[in-house]
Amino acid sequence: MPSYLASDLTAVERALRLQRGALAAALHERTHQADAPDELAMANYVDSTDDRAEAASMNDNDIAQLQHAAQSLRQVDAALLRLADGNYGLCAACGEPIAAARLLAALSSTLCLACQSKAEQAQQR
């Protein structure tokens, strides 16, 4: 683990755990919101207007939001594992330390800026 993080490990872990708790709560809320009277009213409205395109769009949006939250939760869990294993803050591609500013901006970063740029360029091709 990079030495520049040694004094901040507790703060990093605390921030990751807070982020994990918020994501887990959001996922729980999204997966159980169909039980809410407002959501049932909207579903009944869509059914009564027979607007299938609107219903499909709403479902697609809900699924995309759930997938995004689940992916974020997996990233935070992976960061917590790297922290426990002593690999947090090291680039998964080149093994070099990830800049502290990058980690502060995105605690679950797995790539240094150079490797992230390379990965994004490869995706665009």
GURO-757487 format. One line per 2 residues: number of its first residue (from 1); their letters; for each residue x, z, y of N, C-alpha, C. Coordinates in steps of 0.05 Angstrom, whole numbers. Example, Ala and Ser with C-alpha at 12.3 -4.5 7.8 and 13.67 -1.06 7.14 Angstrom:
2
1 = AS = 264 156 -114 246 156 -90 264 156 -66  257 142 -45 273 143 -21 258 157 1 .
//
This chain:
125
1 = MP = 17 0 -23 0 0 0 18 0 25  11 -16 45 27 -16 69 29 11 82 .
3 = SY = 53 18 92 57 45 103 41 49 128  34 28 143 19 32 168 -9 42 163 .
5 = LA = -18 43 138 -45 53 133 -45 81 121  -21 91 114 -20 117 100 -34 139 115 .
7 = SD = -31 141 141 -44 163 156 -74 158 161  -83 133 156 -111 127 162 -128 124 136 .
9 = LT = -117 130 113 -131 126 88 -158 141 88  -158 165 97 -183 181 97 -203 168 115 .
11 = AV = -195 159 138 -214 146 157 -224 120 146  -206 105 133 -214 79 121 -234 84 98 .
13 = ER = -228 103 81 -247 109 59 -274 119 70  -273 136 90 -298 145 102 -314 122 113 .
15 = AL = -301 104 128 -315 81 139 -326 63 118  -311 58 97 -321 42 75 -345 55 61 .
17 = RL = -343 81 57 -366 95 44 -391 94 62  -387 97 88 -410 95 106 -422 67 105 .
19 = QR = -405 47 105 -414 19 104 -428 14 78  -418 25 56 -431 22 30 -458 35 30 .
21 = GA = -460 59 41 -486 73 42 -507 57 58  -498 46 80 -517 30 97 -526 5 82 .
23 = LA = -507 -8 69 -514 -33 54 -533 -26 30  -527 -5 16 -544 3 -7 -572 10 3 .
25 = AA = -573 24 25 -600 31 36 -615 6 45  -601 -12 57 -614 -37 66 -624 -53 42 .
27 = LH = -608 -55 21 -616 -69 -3 -641 -55 -15  -640 -29 -17 -663 -14 -28 -688 -20 -12 .
29 = ER = -685 -19 14 -708 -23 32 -719 -51 28  -701 -71 28 -710 -99 25 -724 -104 -2 .
31 = TH = -713 -92 -23 -725 -96 -49 -751 -81 -53  -756 -61 -37 -781 -46 -39 -800 -50 -16 .
33 = QA = -794 -69 2 -811 -72 25 -838 -86 18  -839 -99 -5 -864 -111 -13 -886 -90 -18 .
35 = DA = -877 -65 -21 -896 -44 -25 -909 -35 2  -897 -43 24 -907 -34 50 -932 -49 58 .
37 = PD = -951 -35 70 -977 -48 78 -973 -72 96  -954 -71 114 -950 -94 132 -941 -118 117 .
39 = EL = -924 -114 97 -914 -137 81 -937 -148 64  -953 -130 53 -976 -140 37 -996 -155 54 .
41 = AM = -1000 -146 79 -1018 -160 97 -1007 -188 103  -981 -191 107 -969 -217 112 -971 -235 88 .
43 = AN = -967 -224 64 -969 -240 40 -998 -249 37  -1017 -232 42 -1045 -240 40 -1052 -261 61 .
45 = YV = -1041 -258 85 -1046 -278 106 -1035 -306 97  -1012 -306 87 -1000 -331 78 -1017 -343 55 .
47 = DS = -1026 -326 37 -1043 -335 15 -1070 -346 26  -1081 -332 46 -1107 -340 56 -1106 -366 72 .
49 = TD = -1083 -371 85 -1081 -395 101 -1071 -418 83  -1063 -411 59 -1054 -431 40 -1030 -447 51 .
51 = DR = -1013 -434 66 -990 -446 77 -966 -442 59  -964 -458 39 -943 -455 19 -915 -460 30 .
53 = AE = -913 -478 49 -886 -483 61 -877 -458 76  -894 -444 90 -887 -419 104 -879 -398 84 .
55 = AA = -895 -396 63 -889 -375 42 -862 -381 29  -857 -406 23 -831 -414 11 -808 -408 29 .
57 = SM = -812 -414 55 -791 -408 75 -786 -378 77  -807 -362 77 -804 -333 78 -789 -323 54 .
59 = ND = -796 -333 30 -783 -325 5 -754 -333 6  -748 -357 14 -720 -366 15 -704 -349 34 .
61 = ND = -715 -342 57 -702 -324 76 -696 -297 65  -716 -286 51 -713 -259 38 -691 -260 17 .
63 = IA = -691 -281 1 -671 -283 -20 -643 -286 -8  -640 -302 13 -614 -305 26 -604 -279 38 .
65 = QL = -622 -264 50 -614 -238 62 -606 -218 40  -620 -218 18 -613 -201 -5 -586 -209 -17 .
67 = QH = -582 -234 -20 -556 -244 -31 -533 -236 -13  -537 -239 13 -516 -232 32 -510 -202 31 .
69 = AA = -530 -186 31 -526 -157 29 -513 -149 3  -521 -161 -19 -509 -155 -45 -480 -163 -45 .
71 = QS = -473 -186 -34 -445 -195 -33 -429 -176 -16  -439 -168 7 -425 -149 24 -420 -123 9 .
73 = LR = -440 -113 -6 -437 -89 -21 -415 -92 -42  -414 -115 -56 -393 -119 -75 -365 -120 -62 .
75 = QV = -363 -131 -38 -338 -132 -23 -329 -104 -16  -347 -87 -7 -340 -59 0 -332 -44 -25 .
77 = DA = -346 -47 -47 -339 -34 -72 -311 -43 -81  -305 -68 -78 -278 -78 -85 -257 -66 -67 .
79 = AL = -263 -63 -41 -244 -51 -23 -239 -22 -30  -260 -8 -38 -257 20 -47 -240 22 -72 .
81 = LR = -243 3 -90 -226 2 -114 -197 -3 -107  -192 -22 -89 -165 -28 -80 -152 -3 -67 .
83 = LA = -168 11 -52 -159 35 -39 -151 56 -60  -167 59 -80 -161 79 -102 -137 70 -118 .
85 = DG = -133 44 -121 -111 33 -137 -85 31 -122  -86 35 -95 -63 33 -79 -56 5 -70 .
87 = NY = -75 -14 -73 -71 -42 -65 -85 -49 -39  -99 -30 -27 -114 -36 -2 -94 -44 20 .
89 = GL = -101 -66 34 -85 -75 56 -64 -96 49  -63 -103 23 -45 -124 15 -61 -150 10 .
91 = CA = -50 -172 19 -63 -198 15 -65 -205 -15  -89 -213 -24 -93 -220 -52 -79 -246 -59 .
93 = AC = -72 -262 -39 -60 -288 -45 -29 -286 -45  -18 -275 -24 11 -275 -20 24 -247 -25 .
95 = GE = 8 -226 -25 19 -199 -30 30 -186 -5  30 -200 18 40 -188 42 19 -170 55 .
97 = PI = 27 -151 71 8 -133 85 -10 -149 103  -35 -141 103 -55 -153 122 -53 -138 148 .
99 = AA = -53 -152 170 -51 -140 197 -72 -118 201  -63 -95 212 -81 -73 217 -105 -81 233 .
101 = AR = -101 -98 253 -124 -107 270 -144 -122 254  -135 -138 234 -154 -153 217 -170 -133 200 .
103 = LL = -156 -114 188 -170 -94 172 -190 -77 188  -182 -71 212 -201 -55 229 -226 -72 236 .
105 = AA = -222 -98 239 -245 -116 245 -263 -120 221  -250 -121 197 -265 -126 172 -252 -109 150 .
107 = LS = -262 -86 145 -250 -67 127 -246 -78 99  -263 -97 90 -261 -107 63 -245 -133 61 .
109 = ST = -229 -139 81 -213 -164 81 -194 -163 57  -192 -186 44 -174 -188 21 -150 -207 26 .
111 = LC = -152 -223 48 -131 -242 54 -120 -237 82  -94 -243 84 -82 -242 111 -92 -266 126 .
113 = LA = -87 -266 152 -98 -288 169 -88 -315 160  -62 -317 153 -51 -343 145 -64 -353 119 .
115 = CQ = -68 -336 100 -80 -344 74 -110 -349 78  -123 -334 95 -151 -339 101 -155 -367 114 .
117 = SK = -137 -374 132 -138 -401 145 -134 -423 124  -115 -419 106 -110 -439 85 -135 -441 67 .
119 = AE = -147 -419 60 -171 -419 43 -194 -434 56  -198 -429 82 -219 -443 97 -214 -473 99 .
121 = QA = -189 -480 104 -182 -509 105 -187 -522 78  -181 -509 56 -185 -520 30 -215 -524 24 .
123 = QQ = -231 -505 34 -260 -508 30 -272 -531 46  -260 -538 68 -271 -559 85 -265 -586 73 .
125 = R = -247 -588 54 -239 -614 43 -258 -622 21 .
//
